[in-house]
């Protein structure tokens, strides 16, 4: 598996994994420093192609993100996951993530 770092600057970090020349997974993360002196990284996307799931690719990608967050002296790593996506919830919990809050909605139309 080859690792390819696509973009990294002051506000954005992205990493992709290529396997046998095809895209196996990618992530897009935003780097934040909030007004309450909190530095955190938000994973906007972490995707693994269906042909590469359950092969450790997502776990490896997540570990690379965690390593980057630690080296860059950020406090927290955060993401949003849909309630219906039970496989993703189990995956993130297996990596040590916990539920911080819940976003709710009321459909009007």
N, C-alpha and C positions, 0 to 999 in steps of 0.2 A: 504494500500500500504506500503510495506516495503522498506526501503532505504538501499542500500548496497554500501559502498565505496570500490571499488576494488583495486585501486592503487593510491598512492600519494607520490611523492618524490620531489626532487629539480627541476626537469625539466618536470614532467608529472603529470597530475591529471585526474582521471577517476571516474565516478559515474554511477551506474546502479540502475534502479528501478525494483523491482520484484513485481508482482501483482498476488496473488493467486498461488504463486510458479513458475510463468513463467516470463521470461524476457519481460518487457513492454517497456523499453527504456534504452539507454546507451549513454555516451559521452566519448570522448577522447580529452583531451586538453593538449597543450604544453605550457610551461611557458618560456618566453623569456626575456632577458635583452639585449637590443641592444647597439651598440657602441655609439649611440647618446643619451645615458642616458634615454632610454625609456623602461619601463617595461610593457610588455603586455602578455596576455594569448590568444592563438589561439585555437579555437575549430576546431579540425580536423574532428571530427564526432559528430553529434548529431542525433541519430536515434530513432524513435518511431515505434514499430511494428504496422502493419496495423490494428490489432484488438483493439489497444489502442489509436488510433488517435482521435482527437477532443473530448478528455475526460479530458484535462488539464494536462496530463502526461508530455508532452513536455514543457509546460509552467513551471511546477513545477521543472523539471530538469534544465531548463535554469535559474530559480531563484536561485537554489542551486549553480550553477556555478558562477553567479553574486555575491552571498554572499561570496563564497570562494575567488574570485578575490578581493573584497573589503577588506576582513580580511587579505589577504596576501599583501596588499599595492601595487597592480599592477595598472597601469594607464588606461589601455584600454583592452577591450575584442573584439576580431576580429574573423571573419570566412569568408569562401568563400562559395557562393551559385551559382549554375548553373542558367543561365538566363532563361532557359526553365522551371525551377521549380517555377512557379508563386505562388503555395501554400506556399512553404517555404519562399519565399520573403515576402509575406503578413504576415506570422507568425512572422518572425524576425522584420519586421517593426512595428508590433503591440506591440512588446516588447521594442521598442525604438531604435532599431538599424537603422543606416543610411548608405547609400552607400558612401564608402571612395574612391574607385578607381574601374577601370574596367580592367580586363585582356582580351587581345584580341589575336587572332591567324590568321594566313594565312595558309591554308592547301595547301601543295605542292604536295603531292602524295596521 
